[in-house]
Amino acid sequence: MRDTMRLILTFSAIVLGLTVTAADAGDAQPLTYEMFEAAVPHIDLETCPADLAKQDTFCRASILHEEIHVFAFSLDGDSPLVGFKSYEASGVETLLN
């Protein structure tokens, strides 16, 4: 999970135009949906992809560098991040233009 948090912090920083060092990510707190929603431009997914689908979760997606990044959050508590996966999105630029 620590590697996932580093990836999420780095991804969020790229989206926000910030720089994150390994030391910054070392003391990372769980990423909640509230934090994610405020920091990462995304779309709501009606259902999670099969490889991320779990009971009592919801998913959001963001596009960066011709990849679709899907984030899975728990419905429990502060809705912490419980999964993450990236998918190739060849041709996504054409769809967005």
N, C-alpha and C positions, 0 to 999 in steps of 0.2 A: 504494500500500500504506500510505503514511503516513496518508491520510485514513481508511482502514479501521481502522488502529490507534487513531486518535483516537475513532472511533465505538465500537470495542470497549471502550476504557478508559472512555468516558462511559457506555456501557450497563452495564458491570460496576459502575461507581460508583453508578449509579442503583439497581441490584439490591442493592448493599451499603449504600445510604444515605449514600454519601460524595460529596464534591464534587471534581471534577477541573478544573483550569484548563488553558488552551491551553499554557501553559508546561510543565505536568506532562506533557502528552501529546507535546510536542515532542521529548523525549529518550526516547521509548518504546522498549522492547526488544521483540523478537518475542514474541507471545503463544504460549506452549506449551500443550499440552493439560493438562499437570499444573497450571499456573496457572489455566487456565479451569475445570477440574474443581473446584478448591478454592474458587473465587470465585463461580461462576455456577450457580444451580439450573437443572438441565437434564434432558432425557431423551435416551437413546441412540436413534438412528435406525438401522433395519436397513439402509437404503440411503439414499444422498444424492439429493436432488431432481435431475432431469435437468440443470438449468442449473448445478449445482454439482458434479456427478459428474465425477471424474477418476480415473485409475488410481492405485492406492495411496493412497486417502484414505478417511476415515470422517467422519461428520457427527453433530452433536449439535444439539438444538433447545431453545429457551427461549421462554416466552410472557411478553410484557409489553405492556400497553396494547392489547389486542386485536390484537396482531401476533405472528406466529411468526417468531422470529429463528433462522436456521440457520447454523451455523458448520462449516466444512470444515477438517479437519486432515490433514496429511501423515502417513503411516506411517513416514517416514524420521526418523532422529535423535531429537530431543526432541519430535517431532510438532508442528511450528509451524502456526499458522493459515495456510491458503492460500486461503480464500474465505469470503465472508459474504453473506447475502442475507436480506431481510425480506419477509414475505408477510402480506397482510391475513388476518385470522382472524375475520371477522364471525360473531358468535354464540358465540365461544369461552367467554364467561362462562357461558352456559347449559350447555355441556359440563362445565365445572369445578364446577358447583354440585350 
